[in-house]
Amino acid sequence: LAAVGFSFLADLLGKQLRTRSLVVEGLIAVLLAAALIGATQFGTGKTHVLRWANSYYGLNARPGGTLVTENEYELIKRLPGIVPADDVVAVNPWNGGSMAYALAGVHTNHTHVLYSATKNDKMINARLNAAATSPAVCQALDAGGIDWVLDFGNTQFLNAVNKAYPGFWHLDVAEGFEPVDSEGGAVLYRITACERTP
């Protein structure tokens, strides 16, 4: 929208000056860009939005609005020393697990809370905890190269209280999930349910 407005104003000013020299057009462009930057980048609106986002997504966000808790962050920081660089970790996209890629460079099947689920993602989200008895879940995991899962609980669905991912429920008692590291209630599991013996 800013670019369209900029183009419109530049054309209008160019016509008013009835000149098409590159110097004048360049000067108009610089002046309009400065005006647009000043009007859109330095104001209370942007500051308000940044404060609001930090209250939900910052590491020190208010209780109930925290995307990544301190325990989750401590575990995420250790992931690069545990998970091989090319491996992929299954995460619930609506909690802190989805931030493992951004915060630690660890590959995850969802890299942020706003995502488009593939057919395989939908299978994992719905039935991951049944991998030991479901070839379809193992096929979905194999297709995504997923050998790990972060379990950051099932009650903290930021901005998405009606979104449920039952495949991530009760991994602590599901067959085929080996706990490798934990911090508080945050747990990293290695998925052994789909391992095949030669």
C-alpha positions in Angstrom: 0.0 0.0 0.0 2.8 2.4 0.8 4.5 1.6 -2.5 1.3 2.3 -4.4 0.8 5.6 -2.6 4.4 6.5 -3.2 4.1 5.8 -7.0 0.9 7.8 -7.2 2.4 10.8 -5.4 5.5 10.7 -7.4 3.5 10.7 -10.7 1.3 13.5 -9.4 4.3 15.7 -8.4 6.1 15.0 -11.6 3.1 16.2 -13.6 2.7 19.3 -11.4 6.3 20.2 -12.0 5.9 19.5 -15.7 9.4 18.2 -15.9 10.8 14.7 -16.4 14.4 15.1 -15.5 16.0 12.2 -13.6 17.4 14.7 -11.0 13.9 16.0 -10.2 12.3 12.6 -10.2 15.1 11.3 -7.9 14.6 14.2 -5.5 10.9 13.6 -5.4 11.4 9.9 -4.7 13.8 10.7 -1.8 11.5 13.2 -0.3 8.4 11.0 -0.5 10.4 8.0 0.9 11.5 10.1 3.8 7.9 11.3 4.5 6.6 7.7 4.3 9.2 6.4 6.6 8.6 9.1 9.1 4.9 8.6 9.0 4.8 4.8 9.3 7.9 3.7 11.2 8.2 6.2 14.1 4.9 6.4 16.0 3.0 5.1 19.0 1.1 2.6 16.9 4.2 0.6 16.1 5.4 0.8 19.7 2.0 -0.4 20.9 2.1 -3.4 18.5 5.6 -4.3 19.6 4.7 -4.2 23.2 1.6 -6.3 22.6 3.6 -9.0 20.7 6.2 -9.1 23.3 3.6 -9.6 26.0 2.6 -12.8 24.2 5.7 -14.1 22.5 8.6 -12.7 24.6 10.6 -15.0 26.8 9.5 -13.0 29.8 5.8 -12.7 28.8 3.0 -12.7 31.2 1.7 -16.0 32.7 -0.8 -17.7 30.3 0.5 -15.7 27.3 4.0 -17.2 27.1 4.9 -19.0 23.8 8.1 -20.3 25.2 8.5 -20.9 28.9 11.8 -20.7 30.7 12.0 -24.5 31.0 11.1 -25.0 27.3 13.8 -22.4 26.3 16.4 -24.2 28.4 15.6 -27.5 26.7 15.5 -25.8 23.2 19.0 -24.4 23.8 20.4 -27.9 24.4 18.8 -29.5 21.3 21.6 -28.8 18.9 23.9 -30.9 21.1 21.4 -33.8 21.0 19.5 -33.8 17.7 21.7 -34.5 14.6 21.8 -31.5 12.3 19.8 -33.1 9.5 17.1 -34.7 11.7 13.6 -33.3 12.1 11.7 -32.9 15.3 7.9 -33.2 15.5 6.3 -30.3 17.4 2.9 -29.0 18.3 2.7 -25.8 16.3 0.7 -24.0 18.9 3.2 -24.1 21.7 6.9 -23.4 22.3 8.1 -26.4 20.3 7.4 -24.6 17.1 10.1 -22.1 18.0 13.0 -24.6 18.2 14.1 -23.8 14.6 14.1 -20.0 15.2 15.8 -20.2 18.6 18.3 -23.1 18.1 18.4 -23.9 14.4 16.9 -27.3 14.9 14.7 -28.6 12.1 11.0 -29.0 13.0 8.0 -30.0 11.0 6.4 -26.7 11.9 8.6 -23.6 12.2 6.0 -21.2 13.6 2.4 -21.1 14.9 0.9 -20.0 11.6 1.4 -23.0 9.3 -0.3 -25.0 6.6 -0.6 -28.7 7.6 0.2 -31.3 5.0 -1.6 -34.6 4.9 1.3 -36.1 6.8 1.2 -33.3 9.4 -2.5 -33.9 10.0 -1.8 -37.6 10.6 1.0 -36.8 13.1 -1.0 -34.2 14.9 -4.0 -36.6 15.3 -2.3 -39.9 15.9 1.4 -39.6 16.8 1.0 -41.3 20.1 -0.3 -44.4 18.3 2.8 -44.8 16.1 3.7 -48.2 17.7 0.4 -49.7 16.3 -0.2 -47.5 13.2 1.8 -48.0 10.0 0.1 -44.9 8.6 1.7 -42.8 11.4 5.1 -44.3 10.7 4.7 -43.6 7.0 4.0 -39.9 7.8 7.0 -39.7 10.1 9.2 -41.4 7.5 8.0 -39.0 4.8 8.9 -36.0 7.0 12.2 -37.5 8.2 11.0 -37.2 11.7 12.8 -39.2 14.5 12.2 -36.9 17.5 9.3 -35.1 19.2 9.2 -32.2 21.7 6.4 -32.6 24.3 5.7 -29.2 25.8 2.3 -30.1 27.2 -1.2 -29.9 25.9 -2.8 -27.1 27.7 -0.8 -24.1 26.4 -2.3 -23.4 23.0 -1.4 -19.7 22.5 -4.3 -17.9 20.9 -5.8 -21.2 19.9 -7.7 -22.7 22.9 -9.9 -24.7 20.6 -7.1 -26.4 18.7 -6.3 -29.9 19.9 -3.5 -32.1 18.8 -4.4 -35.4 20.4 -1.4 -37.1 18.8 0.8 -35.3 21.3 -1.2 -36.3 24.3 0.3 -38.7 26.9 3.6 -39.4 25.1 5.0 -40.3 28.5 3.0 -43.5 28.6 2.8 -44.1 24.8 4.7 -47.1 23.5 7.7 -46.2 21.3 8.8 -42.9 22.8 12.1 -42.8 24.6 12.8 -39.7 26.8 16.2 -38.3 26.0 16.2 -34.9 27.9 13.8 -32.8 29.9 13.5 -29.5 31.7 10.6 -29.2 34.1 7.6 -30.4 32.1 9.3 -30.0 28.7 10.5 -33.3 27.3 12.5 -34.4 24.2 11.6 -37.9 23.0 13.3 -40.1 20.4 10.7 -41.9 18.4 11.5 -45.7 18.5 8.0 -46.9 17.6 8.8 -47.0 13.9 12.3 -48.5 14.0 12.5 -51.7 11.9 14.9 -54.5 12.7 16.9 -55.7 9.6 
